[in-house]
C-alpha cells in the first residue's frame, strides 16, 4: 500500500504535568530564567477566578519531593510533575468539602412577624391592583388566618411544609354557602350548606394564598421554598370542557329576546301601569360586539368614544389588568352605528349606560332568560363569544387572528390560542365583520359607509 502524500500531521502530545506550565525567559543581558506557572485552586470559586501563581526554578535550595536539587531540565520537569499531583489532590479535597452537608449555607433566621400583621401589610401594599382583585385576595387570606387560629400558627415563621399541606386540605374541604329562606329571615342571609365549594372558588383561594407566601419568601419572612409552596398547596381538579360561548343561532335568539324585552311593560304591582323596562339591546350588543368585561362596558363614558375614527379608548384605571387599550370598531360597524345613534340622544350624560349597576344588569339578564326566551348566558359569556368569532373568522383578521383578537380583548395570546382557536369551524369566509361572522348583521343598524371604505 502506497504511503499517503502530503504534509505530516502534528500530533498533540499530552503534558506529564497538567495544570503547571514551564516557561523560559531570556533577559537582555543574555541570562536565561526558568519559571513555573499555575493556578491555585480556591474553594467556592470557578477555575477562571483562581489566582495565578508562579515560582522561579533557579533559586538555590529548590528540591523535588524525592529531595533531588532542581538544577537541569530533567529535575525541573520532575518538580512540575510533583506540583501537578499536589494541585490535583487539593482540587479533590475542595470538591469533597463543597459536596458535604457541612458546606451548604444554613437558611437565614427569619424575623418574627405575626401572621395577621404580615397579611395586613401585604394588603396595604396592593395599591396598584384593581379593587376587585384586592377584595379577592382579602377573601383568600381570611381563610388563611382562620386556619392559622385553629392550627395554632401565630407567626409567619411557624409555617412549615407540613403546615402548608394541612392548609391545602383545609381549603379543599370548604363548604359552599347558600341563601336562607323563610319567614322572618333577613335579606341576603346566608349559611353554610352541605355542598362542597366549587373547584374554581377553591383555586381562587389557593392562588391568592400562594401569591402571599411567595411575597413572604422574597421578604425573608419565612424559610419556605418555592417548591414547598407549589407542591404542598395544590390546586383543585376542575372538570374538563371547552370554553362556554354562544353559537350563531343562540346569538340570534338572544337579540330577538332583547327586542321582545324592550317592547314589554312591567307587570309587577309596584310599578305604574304602562311603564316599560329599561332597554337591554344597547348594553347586550356592546358587550357582545365590543368584547368588553362587564365593568368595562358598564363604566364606558362618551369621552371614551371617538365617532370620527371609530375607536373606544379604555383608560388603564377602567380595566382589570390595569393596562389601557383601544378597541377599534372597524371590525364591528354595527356597534359603531349604534353608538352614533345613542350619542344623538345622550342629553349631556357623561356615561353611555348610566353607569350600569350590577344588580339592575343581573335582573335584566334573568328576565331575558326566564321570560323572553333568551339562551342561558352571563355577561362574560358575551365576551368569550366575541373572542371566539374574532379568532375563528378567516376574513376579519386573517392569519393574525389570535394576536389581534387578544389585543382587542385585552388578554394574552396564549388565552386566545388555548380557548378560541378552532372552537367554531362554520364561519363564512365572506364575512368581513364580526356581526357578519355571527350571522346577525340583518338584526343590527347599518352605517352609511361600507366596511371596505373604513379600512385605513
N, C-alpha and C positions, 0 to 999 in steps of 0.2 A: 504493500500500500504506500503510495507516494506521500511524502510529508506535505503538510499544509504550507502554503506560501503566503507570506505577509509579515506584518510587524509582530514581534513577540509580545504577548500579553503580560503585563507586570502583575504578578500575584502579590496580594497584600499579606504580609507576614504578621502574625499575632505577637504583640509585645509580651515579654515574660514578666513585666511588672506593670499591669494595667492600673491606671489612676496616678502613676508617677512618671513624669517626663524628665529626661536627662537632656540638658541644654549646654551648649558650648558657646562662650562669649570671648571674643578676641579684642583686647584693649588696643588703643593706638600705639602703645609702647611695644606691642608685639607679644605681651603676656597672654596666655590662654587660661580662662577660668572655666570651671565645671560647676554647674548648678543643678539641683533637683527641685522640681516644681510640682505641687499637688494641691488639692482642695481638701480642707479639713472638714469632716462631717460634723453637723450641728443638729441637735435634737429639735424636732418641730419645724425645720426649715427645708425647702426643696433644694435639689442639687445646685441650681443656678445661684442660690443665695449663700452657699458655703464659702467661707473665707479662703482666699488663695494664700498659700504659704510657700516659702522656698528656703533652701539651705545650701550653703557652699560646701562642695565636696573636697575642697583643697585645704580646709582648715586642719591644723595639726590635732592629733588625738582622735579623729573620727574613725570608728570601727564598725564592722558588721556585727550581726548578732552572735556570730561564732568567735568574735574577738580578733578578727583579722583587720589590720590597718587598711584604710582606703587610700591607695596610692596610685592605682592604674585603672585601665578600662574594665578589666575583669572584676575587680573589687567594687568599682562604682556600680556596675550592673547588679552585683550581689546585694549591695546596700539598698538599691532601688527595689529589688525583689522583697527584701525583708520589710521595707517600708510599705509596700503594696499589701502584703499579708497583714500587717498591723492595721491598715486602714479598713480592709475587708472585715476583720474581727470587730473593729469599732462600729462599723455600719450595722453589722449583725446585732450587736448589743443594743444599739439605739432602736432598731426596728422591733426587737423583742420588748423593749420598755414601752414603746409607743402603742403596741397592741395589748398591753396588760391592763387590767381594770384600774390599777392604781394611777395610771397616767391620764385617765379620762377626767375632764373637769367636772366638778360637782355642781349641781344646779344652784343657782343663786337663792339665797333665803329671801323669799318674798316678804314685803312689808305686810303687817297685819292690817287688814281692812275689812270692815263689816260688809256682809253681802248686800244688805239693804242700802248702805251708803254708796257702794260701788254701782248698784243699779240706778240710784238717783243721779249720781254724777254722769253716768252714761246717757241717761235720757235727757239730762240738761244739755249735753253736748251735741244732741242731734238737731242743731239749728238749721242745717241745710236740707233736711228731709221734709217731705210733704207732711202736713198734719195727720193725714190718714195713715201714712206709714209709721209715724211716731205712735199713733194710737194702737196699731197692730203690735209694734214692739212692746209697748206697755202691757198689753194683754198677755203676751207670751212671758214676759218677765214676772208678771203677777203669779203665774203658775210656778215659776222657778222659786220665788220667795215663799209661796205656800208649801211647796215640797220641802224647802230648806227648814222651815219651822217644825214640820213633822219629823224630819230626819235628824234634827239637832245640829244642823250646819249653820254656824253663826258667821264665820268669816269666809272670804273667798278662798283663803289658803286651805280651808278644811275640805275643799272639793278635790277628791282624788278620782282615779279611773273607775273604781268600784262605785263611788257615789254618782258619777255621771251615768253609769249603766243603770243604777237604781232610778235616777231621774227619767231616763228613757222609758223604763217600764211604767213609771207613774203617768207619763204623758199618754202612752198608748192605751191606758186603762181609763182615761177620762170619759165621762158620760155626756151626752148631749143634753140640752135644756129645751123645755117646751113651755108653751103658754098655759097658764092656769085659767080654766073656765069655770063658771058657776056664779051663783047669785052672791052678791056682796064682795066679789073679788075685784080688786083694783085693776085699772087698765095697764097692760103690758107687764103683768105679774108673771114671773117665770119660775120654774122649779126644775130640778134635775130629773131627767127621765131614765128609763131603763135601757135605752138605746145607746150604743157606743158612739163616740164622737166621730164625725166623718173624717176619713184619711186626709182630705185636703186641709181641714182645720188643724189636725194633729201636725201635719207637715209645716203649717204656718207657724205654730208654736216652736217646733224643733228648729226651724230656720232662724227665728228671732233669737232663741237662746244660744244657738251656735255662733251667731254673729257677736253676741255679748261676750261669750267665753273667748273668742279669738281676740277681742279687744282687751280682755284681761290678760291674756297671754302676752300680747305685744307690750302691754304696760308693766310687765313683770309683777303682776298681782297674783299669779298662780304658776305652779310648776307643771300644769297640764300641757302635754304636747299637742300638736295639731292632729296627730294620729289618734290620740286618746279621744279628742273631741269628735273626730269624724267616725271612728269605729265604734265608739260606745253609744253615741247619741244618734240613733238610726232614724231614718225617715220611714213612715208607714207605707205599706204597699197599696197602691191605688189600682183600681180596676182599669184594664186597658181599654182602648177605644179611640176612635177618631175625634177630632175637634167638632163640636156641635155648631152647625150653621144652617141657614135656611136655603132650601133649593129654590129653583126659579118659580115653580108653581106655588110654593109656600110664600114667597115674597109677594107674588100677585095676590094671593088670598089675604095677606096682611094689609096691603094697601086698600083692597076692596073693603076690608073690615074697618079701616080708618075712615073711609068715605061714609059708611053707614053710621059709624060712631059720631062723626061730626055733624051729621044731619039729624041725629036723635035729640030728644029732650029729656030732662030729669023726670024720673018717676017717683023718687022718694018724697015723702010728705013734707020734709023740712025745706024743700026748695019751692020757689014760686012756680006756678004752672006756666009752661011755655019757655022757661029758661033753658038754654042749651048748654051742652058740655063745652069746655074749652077745646079748641081744635087740636087734634092729635097728629094730623098728617104732616105739618111742617117739621115737628120735632122728630118724628119717626123717619122721615125722608132725610133729614140732616144727619142723624146717627147712621142711617143705612148707607148713604152715598158718600158721606164725609169720612166714615171710618173712625169717628171720634169715640173716646171714652165718655161715659155719662157725664162726669164732672166737667169735661172739656166742652161738650155740647151745651150743657145747662148754663155754663158761665160765659158763653160767647157774647161779645159786645159788637155793636155796629162799627166801632172803630177798628175792630179786627178784620172786617170785610172790606176788600177793595173791589168795587164793582167794575172798574175800568180794566184792571189786569186780570180779574177773576181769581183772586187769591185770598185765603184766610190765614192770617198770621197769628199763631198761638205764642204768647209770652211764656218764658220758662216757669214763671210762677203759677201758670194755669195747667201745667202738665204733671203727670205722675213722676216722670223721670227727671224733672227739673231741667229739661233741655227744650228750648224753644224750637218750633218747626213751622214750615209754611206748607199749607195744603192747597195745591193748585186745582182749579175747577175745570180745567180743560177736559179731564177725563170724565167729568160728570156735569155737562152743561145744564141738565135739568135742575140740579141743585143751584147752579148759578142763576138760572131764570127765576127759581122760587124765591131766592133771597132778594133779587132785584125787585120783585113784586111786593114782597114784605117790607122792603125799605121805603116804598112809597107811602106806607100806612103806619110807620113807626111812631109818629106823633111825638117826637122829641125823646123817646125812650133810649136809655143807654144800652140796655141788654136786648138781645134778639128775642129771648124767650122768658124774660121776666126779671131776674133769673129763675129757672125752673126749680121748684122744690122737689126733693126726692120722694116725699110721701105722696104728692099730687101725681108725679110721674108713675109711681107704682100703682096708685089707684086707677089711673088711665090704662095701664098695661093689663091689670086684672079685668077691667071691663071689656077691653078688646078681646081677650081670650074667652072670658066666661059668657059674655052677652052677644058679641058681634061676630063670632066665628073665626077669630084670628088663630093661627097656629101657635103652639106653645113657644114662647121666646122670652128672653130677658134682654136688657139693653146691651150687654156685652156680646150677645149673640149677633146683633146687628153689626157690630164692629168686626167680628170674625167673618161674617158673611161678606162684608166689603173686602177684607183681606183675601178671602178665598177666590172671589171672582176677579179681583185685580191681578192676582198671581197666575190664575189659570186661563185668563182670556188671552189668546195668542196675538191679538192685533191691537191691544191697548198699550202695553209697554214693550212688547216684543221679547227679545232674548234677555233683557234686563228686568223682567217682571218681578223676580224675588227681591232684588235690590231696591227698585223704585217703589214697590208696594210697601216694603218695610220702612223706607224713608218717609213715605206719605203717612203711614200709621204711627210712626214714632217708636218702633221696636227694632230689634236686631234682625239681621238677615237670617241668622240661624233659626229664629222663630218662624219666619216665612217658609224656609226650606223644610222645616220639621213638620209644620202643621198644615200648610196650604198647598204646596206643590202636588199636583195630581189629584186633589180632592174632587174636582169637577172636570169631567172629560167630554162634556157635550156642549161646550160653549161655542157659539158660531164664530167661524173665522172672519166673518164680515163685520162683526161687532167692533166698533171703534171707540165706544164709550162704555162706561160702567153700567148705565141703565140698559143699554142695548144688550150687553152680555147677560144681564139679569132678566131680559125679555119683559121689561116693564116700561119701555120708553113711550108706549101709547097711553099710559096712565098718568104721565107727568107733563108739566108745561114745557114748551119748546122755546128756544131762543131764536131770534131772527137770524143771527149769524150761525152758519153751519159749523160743525166741529173742525172741518178741514181748514176753514179760514181762521180758526182760533190758534192754529199751530204757529208758534213764533219761530 
